[in-house]
Amino acid sequence: MKKEEIKREEDVINFLRDKTEFERAVLVATFKIPKGKVSTYKGIAEKIGKPHAYRAVGNALHKNPLAPIVPCHRVVKSDGGFGGEKKGA
């Protein structure tokens, strides 16, 4: 499957077969953020059942191979600021 063909959650999961279970969970949760909405690193961590892993969420998003399909730009710090996403993302 080509990156451009990804449209559904199942497509994201299949594309990310080589990632860890944690990274897949983070990227799928981020994929589900609706257009026009944002979440926080802590919010994603809580959503995947790892409430104290917000720094690990940021690390997983920094390595996002599916930007902008998985919209890591919709994840912000709890104070509303931007995190350390990749250049060009």
MDAnalysis code that builds the backbone (N, CA, C; Angstrom):
import MDAnalysis as mda
import numpy as np

u = mda.Universe.empty(267, n_residues=89, atom_resindex=np.repeat(np.arange(89), 3), trajectory=True)
u.add_TopologyAttr("name", ["N", "CA", "C"] * 89)
u.add_TopologyAttr("resid", np.arange(1, 90))
u.add_TopologyAttr("resname", ["MET", "LYS", "LYS", "GLU", "GLU", "ILE", "LYS", "ARG", "GLU", "GLU", "ASP", "VAL", "ILE", "ASN", "PHE", "LEU", "ARG", "ASP", "LYS", "THR", "GLU", "PHE", "GLU", "ARG", "ALA", "VAL", "LEU", "VAL", "ALA", "THR", "PHE", "LYS", "ILE", "PRO", "LYS", "GLY", "LYS", "VAL", "SER", "THR", "TYR", "LYS", "GLY", "ILE", "ALA", "GLU", "LYS", "ILE", "GLY", "LYS", "PRO", "HIS", "ALA", "TYR", "ARG", "ALA", "VAL", "GLY", "ASN", "ALA", "LEU", "HIS", "LYS", "ASN", "PRO", "LEU", "ALA", "PRO", "ILE", "VAL", "PRO", "CYS", "HIS", "ARG", "VAL", "VAL", "LYS", "SER", "ASP", "GLY", "GLY", "PHE", "GLY", "GLY", "GLU", "LYS", "LYS", "GLY", "ALA"])
u.atoms.positions = np.array([
    [0.842, -1.183, 0.000],
    [0.000, 0.000, 0.000],
    [0.887, 1.246, 0.000],
    [0.514, 2.193, -0.814],
    [1.241, 3.450, -0.880],
    [0.690, 4.404, 0.177],
    [1.563, 5.264, 0.662],
    [1.191, 6.244, 1.684],
    [-0.028, 7.066, 1.248],
    [-0.090, 7.418, -0.023],
    [-1.167, 8.266, -0.541],
    [-2.524, 7.561, -0.546],
    [-2.533, 6.238, -0.450],
    [-3.775, 5.462, -0.501],
    [-4.420, 5.281, 0.872],
    [-3.772, 5.741, 1.916],
    [-4.273, 5.522, 3.278],
    [-5.464, 6.433, 3.550],
    [-6.589, 5.812, 3.897],
    [-7.821, 6.561, 4.161],
    [-8.488, 6.162, 5.474],
    [-8.251, 4.916, 5.923],
    [-8.973, 4.391, 7.083],
    [-7.997, 3.965, 8.178],
    [-8.541, 3.790, 9.368],
    [-7.735, 3.346, 10.503],
    [-7.010, 2.036, 10.202],
    [-7.690, 1.103, 9.552],
    [-7.080, -0.185, 9.221],
    [-5.875, -0.009, 8.300],
    [-5.963, 0.956, 7.388],
    [-4.849, 1.239, 6.485],
    [-3.633, 1.733, 7.272],
    [-3.892, 2.598, 8.252],
    [-2.809, 3.120, 9.090],
    [-2.133, 1.967, 9.824],
    [-2.942, 1.108, 10.443],
    [-2.402, -0.026, 11.197],
    [-1.560, -0.924, 10.295],
    [-2.062, -1.229, 9.119],
    [-1.318, -2.088, 8.187],
    [-0.006, -1.447, 7.746],
    [-0.024, -0.148, 7.501],
    [1.181, 0.549, 7.063],
    [2.243, 0.562, 8.168],
    [1.792, 0.554, 9.421],
    [2.699, 0.686, 10.563],
    [3.094, -0.651, 11.189],
    [3.042, -1.715, 10.422],
    [3.354, -3.051, 10.950],
    [4.717, -3.132, 11.632],
    [5.689, -2.368, 11.155],
    [7.042, -2.450, 11.704],
    [7.248, -1.598, 12.956],
    [6.243, -0.850, 13.369],
    [6.334, -0.009, 14.564],
    [5.960, -0.813, 15.803],
    [6.330, -0.296, 16.972],
    [5.953, -0.966, 18.218],
    [4.454, -0.800, 18.450],
    [3.918, -1.624, 19.344],
    [2.498, -1.520, 19.683],
    [2.179, -0.129, 20.227],
    [3.082, 0.421, 21.047],
    [2.887, 1.757, 21.601],
    [2.850, 2.806, 20.491],
    [3.814, 2.756, 19.578],
    [3.852, 3.731, 18.482],
    [2.598, 3.636, 17.618],
    [2.158, 2.421, 17.322],
    [0.917, 2.251, 16.542],
    [-0.265, 2.857, 17.282],
    [-0.361, 2.612, 18.580],
    [-1.478, 3.152, 19.363],
    [-1.479, 4.676, 19.324],
    [-0.309, 5.278, 19.483],
    [-0.193, 6.743, 19.438],
    [-0.614, 7.270, 18.072],
    [-0.107, 6.668, 17.021],
    [-0.389, 7.162, 15.672],
    [-1.844, 6.943, 15.273],
    [-2.445, 5.842, 15.695],
    [-3.864, 5.614, 15.399],
    [-4.722, 6.612, 16.175],
    [-4.407, 6.840, 17.451],
    [-5.168, 7.823, 18.239],
    [-5.053, 9.210, 17.615],
    [-3.879, 9.545, 17.117],
    [-3.672, 10.842, 16.470],
    [-4.423, 10.913, 15.146],
    [-4.445, 9.817, 14.404],
    [-5.186, 9.746, 13.137],
    [-6.666, 10.068, 13.352],
    [-7.201, 9.721, 14.527],
    [-8.625, 9.906, 14.820],
    [-8.989, 11.334, 15.245],
    [-8.011, 12.214, 15.414],
    [-8.321, 13.594, 15.794],
    [-9.013, 14.266, 14.612],
    [-10.238, 14.760, 14.811],
    [-10.973, 15.374, 13.696],
    [-10.318, 16.666, 13.194],
    [-10.546, 16.958, 11.930],
    [-10.082, 18.231, 11.373],
    [-10.671, 19.365, 12.196],
    [-9.863, 20.375, 12.452],
    [-10.308, 21.528, 13.214],
    [-10.211, 21.351, 14.718],
    [-9.788, 20.186, 15.166],
    [-9.656, 19.909, 16.601],
    [-8.195, 19.638, 16.924],
    [-7.850, 19.763, 18.196],
    [-6.508, 19.424, 18.655],
    [-6.610, 18.537, 19.891],
    [-5.516, 17.907, 20.218],
    [-5.382, 17.144, 21.453],
    [-4.027, 17.501, 22.038],
    [-3.780, 17.054, 23.255],
    [-2.480, 17.272, 23.884],
    [-1.720, 15.950, 23.934],
    [-0.423, 16.049, 24.160],
    [0.382, 14.837, 24.333],
    [-0.180, 14.021, 25.493],
    [-0.536, 14.711, 26.572],
    [-1.117, 14.034, 27.734],
    [-2.460, 13.404, 27.384],
    [-3.272, 14.096, 26.594],
    [-4.565, 13.558, 26.174],
    [-4.419, 12.283, 25.354],
    [-3.443, 12.262, 24.463],
    [-3.188, 11.050, 23.669],
    [-2.715, 9.932, 24.596],
    [-1.811, 10.249, 25.526],
    [-1.310, 9.243, 26.470],
    [-2.460, 8.637, 27.271],
    [-3.365, 9.481, 27.733],
    [-4.517, 8.989, 28.490],
    [-5.432, 8.143, 27.612],
    [-5.628, 8.577, 26.391],
    [-6.513, 7.854, 25.467],
    [-6.015, 6.434, 25.191],
    [-4.705, 6.247, 25.150],
    [-4.169, 4.910, 24.864],
    [-3.885, 4.116, 26.141],
    [-4.288, 4.664, 27.283],
    [-4.145, 3.933, 28.540],
    [-2.783, 4.020, 29.198],
    [-1.993, 5.018, 28.809],
    [-0.658, 5.224, 29.384],
    [-0.551, 6.676, 29.849],
    [-1.294, 7.056, 30.901],
    [-1.440, 8.467, 31.269],
    [-0.159, 9.217, 31.615],
    [0.901, 8.519, 31.960],
    [2.148, 9.202, 32.311],
    [3.176, 9.166, 31.180],
    [2.783, 8.671, 30.031],
    [3.722, 8.484, 28.919],
    [3.656, 9.614, 27.894],
    [3.330, 10.822, 28.336],
    [3.160, 11.912, 27.368],
    [4.458, 12.278, 26.659],
    [5.608, 12.133, 27.304],
    [6.873, 12.406, 26.611],
    [7.146, 11.342, 25.553],
    [6.794, 10.104, 25.851],
    [6.948, 9.023, 24.869],
    [6.003, 9.236, 23.690],
    [4.829, 9.811, 23.955],
    [3.897, 10.156, 22.870],
    [4.571, 11.160, 21.940],
    [5.187, 12.177, 22.513],
    [5.893, 13.167, 21.701],
    [6.997, 12.542, 20.869],
    [7.716, 11.606, 21.451],
    [8.784, 10.918, 20.725],
    [8.215, 10.104, 19.566],
    [7.119, 9.392, 19.813],
    [6.489, 8.598, 18.746],
    [6.009, 9.504, 17.615],
    [5.445, 10.647, 17.965],
    [4.950, 11.567, 16.936],
    [6.103, 12.215, 16.174],
    [7.224, 12.402, 16.836],
    [8.384, 12.985, 16.163],
    [8.878, 12.068, 15.041],
    [8.640, 10.768, 15.194],
    [9.064, 9.786, 14.186],
    [7.909, 9.377, 13.272],
    [6.858, 10.169, 13.207],
    [5.657, 9.859, 12.431],
    [5.981, 9.707, 10.937],
    [5.889, 8.486, 10.401],
    [6.185, 8.287, 8.982],
    [5.013, 8.640, 8.066],
    [3.875, 8.995, 8.652],
    [2.675, 9.246, 7.849],
    [2.171, 10.687, 7.940],
    [3.031, 11.614, 8.323],
    [2.612, 13.014, 8.336],
    [2.382, 13.453, 6.891],
    [1.371, 14.189, 6.579],
    [0.295, 14.734, 7.398],
    [-0.957, 13.845, 7.463],
    [-0.887, 12.611, 6.930],
    [-2.046, 11.717, 6.995],
    [-2.404, 11.447, 8.447],
    [-1.389, 11.162, 9.258],
    [-1.563, 11.104, 10.711],
    [-1.163, 12.491, 11.194],
    [-2.142, 13.315, 11.574],
    [-1.928, 14.753, 11.772],
    [-1.250, 15.115, 13.094],
    [0.055, 14.861, 13.190],
    [0.767, 15.171, 14.429],
    [0.747, 16.676, 14.724],
    [0.478, 17.488, 13.716],
    [0.382, 18.932, 13.928],
    [-0.863, 19.307, 14.736],
    [-1.767, 18.353, 14.971],
    [-2.954, 18.605, 15.795],
    [-2.722, 18.258, 17.263],
    [-1.504, 17.878, 17.605],
    [-1.179, 17.544, 18.992],
    [-0.284, 18.651, 19.541],
    [-0.716, 19.231, 20.650],
    [-0.018, 20.369, 21.246],
    [0.329, 20.062, 22.700],
    [1.173, 20.909, 23.270],
    [1.507, 20.779, 24.682],
    [0.291, 21.189, 25.509],
    [0.276, 20.794, 26.759],
    [-0.857, 21.109, 27.637],
    [-1.069, 22.606, 27.799],
    [0.003, 23.396, 27.642],
    [-0.141, 24.849, 27.748],
    [-0.588, 25.479, 26.430],
    [-0.866, 24.642, 25.421],
    [-1.339, 25.136, 24.133],
    [-0.234, 25.401, 23.132],
    [1.020, 25.306, 23.559],
    [2.147, 25.537, 22.660],
    [2.402, 24.333, 21.767],
    [3.257, 24.542, 20.792],
    [3.603, 23.470, 19.869],
    [4.748, 22.650, 20.433],
    [4.778, 21.384, 20.055],
    [5.872, 20.501, 20.467],
    [6.981, 20.547, 19.449],
    [7.770, 19.492, 19.403],
    [8.935, 19.466, 18.524],
    [8.719, 18.625, 17.291],
    [7.684, 18.901, 16.511],
    [7.441, 18.096, 15.315],
    [8.532, 18.326, 14.286],
    [8.597, 17.438, 13.327],
    [9.610, 17.505, 12.279],
    [9.456, 18.782, 11.462],
    [10.572, 19.245, 10.920],
    [10.510, 20.370, 9.987],
    [9.687, 19.960, 8.780],
    [8.848, 20.842, 8.326],
    [8.054, 20.575, 7.136],
    [6.778, 19.821, 7.418],
    [6.588, 19.417, 8.644],
    [5.364, 18.673, 8.981],
    [4.278, 19.630, 9.405],
])
